[in-house]
């Protein structure tokens, strides 16, 4: 019964309309920003290091904000999510992940710049995000609070369960560790960080995130190098299947597009508002600077980390294509894997590093998921502080602290729950969380984008 209810909610939130709206928003904002994701890529990199070297009492540095947002983007979606996109959408789904990332970079710029413009100070620290620019920028307090609640539900409960499931599944395969133990250890590690608040989260993220991303990309490139002769053909297949003209024909074109877009958004978060929430906490000289930095993080997540995962899986042939309706295999490349798409990446690594793929992916996922859940907590806590700050009642630090502690308990409980439940169920739950925030945020971006364009022009004119 629970799965049926989740399927119904999923089909409503993730209707084809949302896919069209997201792509349309990315194209529209790319045009309005004069394709900032191409023309200002050098400035994006410079923006990461152009703020104060050290975080102030009012916020965190642009680089720390970048690392927190990147840690929220680089997670199980880059390993298990890419595998599920290929498993249910075929190789063509990768193209749609690329497309949503390219246009999504302009979306990320817009939402993060708006977050900087409409940020507020709470207990001496900058906070903000879509809930703030919906409330302050559009004058819709009730919708702002609705978004904040959706953020707390999505990032504070639903999405951590998805991330934890990826770790528990990988650790069971790699080291035969029971899921409940993997979940408890992960919850403990996350708990030790989140109780330290924004400063501790930013410090840990700025150290761990670059290290884990670079390590994963390096090993993935080694695997790809061993299959380098297959890469040109793989690229051709990706483009053909994306438009239903490859070996599969148009049989699963709908699933190809939907899975590519869903997994692309789940991974890079462009349009969801998560990156905007952490961007508001950065103490930078100009709003557009943080917007450019966050646009670059989308590239790293999808066009780099997701791509190397996809090329590993496809070039090694360690995947099958599954009918999403019947859960039966349509195309068999790796019979031994069946419909177990979470193991596609592990099997790909095994083709080069014999019998160590499971262990490597398991360890990589621990780092990825650990930092991602930290970012999710940051998002949900910021939403909670917004509700307290704009509640219209006098500040009540004690009550706020109690609510924050309760939120931490709920998030850590979700980690344990997700680690002990099936991947299909938790991914569907995660999709609901993503869709809830995305719907509201994209509408706000269409209404407020002129402010972000004005900020960009002002920043460029003063460079």
Secondary structure, DSSP 8 states (H G I E B T S, - for coil): -HHHHHHHHHHHHT-HHHHHHHHHHHHHHHHHTTSHHHHTHHHHHHHHSSS-SS--TT-B-HHHHHHHHHHHHSSGGGTHHHHHHHHHH-TTHHHHHHHHHHHHHHHHHHHHHHHHHT-EEETTEEE-SHHHIIIIIT--HHHHHHHHHHHHHIIIIIHHHHHHHHHHHHHHHHH---HHHHHHHHHHHHHHHHTTHHHHHHHHHHHHHHHHHHHHHHHHHHHHHHTHHHHHHHHHHHHHHHTT-STTTTTTHHHHHHHHHHHHHHHH-TTTSHHHHHHTTB--S-HHHHHHHHHHHHIIIIIIIIHHHHHHHHHHT--EEE-TTT--EEEES-GGGTT-GGGHHHHHHHTTSTTTHHHHHHHHHHHHHHHHHHHHHHHHHHHHHHHHHTSSS---HHHHHHHHHHHHHHHHHHHHHHHTS-HHHHHHHHHHHHHHHHHHHHHHHHHHHHHHHHHHHHHHHT-
